[in-house]
Amino acid sequence: NTWITLGAILILIIIGQFFLRAKGSVGSYVVKSIVKQFMDLIEQSIGTFVHRYYAFIASLFLFILTCNWIALIPGV
């Protein structure tokens, strides 16, 4: 499940980069709002937002969330 999860996250990152390059699109707004939600979540949990912790906490959260979602798919 770990390799499937890493592959799914890699595909999501590539799609997110594509949407961020197309400025002014709805996809760009969605990606930016997801990043803002993570920033708010970290600020609520830690108390202050620190950029050096953001990448680690966000990637760990996405990895665990995706692992749990992949495990729900029958036959995987």
C-alpha positions as CSV (number, residue, x, y, z in Angstrom):
1,N,0.0,0.0,0.0
2,T,2.9,2.4,0.6
3,W,4.1,2.4,-3.0
4,I,0.5,2.9,-4.3
5,T,0.1,5.8,-1.8
6,L,3.4,7.4,-2.9
7,G,2.3,7.0,-6.6
8,A,-1.1,8.6,-5.8
9,I,0.5,11.5,-4.0
10,L,3.0,12.0,-6.8
11,I,0.2,12.2,-9.4
12,L,-1.7,14.7,-7.2
13,I,1.4,16.8,-6.9
14,I,1.9,16.8,-10.7
15,I,-1.8,17.8,-11.2
16,G,-1.5,20.5,-8.6
17,Q,1.6,21.9,-10.3
18,F,-0.3,21.9,-13.7
19,F,-3.1,23.9,-12.1
20,L,-0.8,26.4,-10.4
21,R,0.9,27.2,-13.7
22,A,-2.4,28.0,-15.3
23,K,-2.9,31.3,-13.4
24,G,-6.5,32.5,-12.9
25,S,-8.0,29.1,-13.3
26,V,-10.4,27.4,-10.9
27,G,-7.9,24.7,-10.3
28,S,-5.3,27.2,-9.2
29,Y,-7.8,28.6,-6.7
30,V,-8.6,25.1,-5.4
31,V,-4.9,24.3,-4.9
32,K,-4.3,27.6,-3.1
33,S,-7.3,27.1,-0.9
34,I,-6.1,23.6,0.1
35,V,-2.7,25.0,1.0
36,K,-4.3,27.7,3.0
37,Q,-6.5,25.1,4.9
38,F,-3.3,23.2,5.8
39,M,-1.7,26.5,7.0
40,D,-4.7,27.2,9.2
41,L,-4.8,23.6,10.6
42,I,-1.1,23.9,11.6
43,E,-1.6,27.3,13.1
44,Q,-4.5,26.0,15.2
45,S,-2.5,22.9,16.3
46,I,0.8,24.5,17.1
47,G,-0.4,28.0,18.0
48,T,1.9,29.8,15.6
49,F,2.6,29.1,11.9
50,V,6.2,28.2,11.2
51,H,7.3,27.6,7.6
52,R,10.0,25.1,8.4
53,Y,7.4,22.7,10.0
54,Y,4.8,23.2,7.3
55,A,6.2,20.9,4.6
56,F,6.9,18.1,7.1
57,I,3.5,18.2,8.8
58,A,1.5,18.6,5.6
59,S,3.3,15.7,3.8
60,L,3.0,13.4,6.9
61,F,-0.7,14.2,7.1
62,L,-1.3,13.6,3.4
63,F,0.7,10.4,3.5
64,I,-1.2,8.9,6.4
65,L,-4.6,10.1,5.0
66,T,-3.9,8.6,1.6
67,C,-2.7,5.3,3.1
68,N,-5.9,5.0,5.1
69,W,-8.0,5.8,2.0
70,I,-6.1,3.3,-0.2
71,A,-6.7,0.6,2.4
72,L,-10.5,1.1,1.9
73,I,-10.3,0.0,-1.7
74,P,-11.0,-3.7,-2.0
75,G,-8.3,-5.8,-3.5
76,V,-5.5,-3.3,-2.9
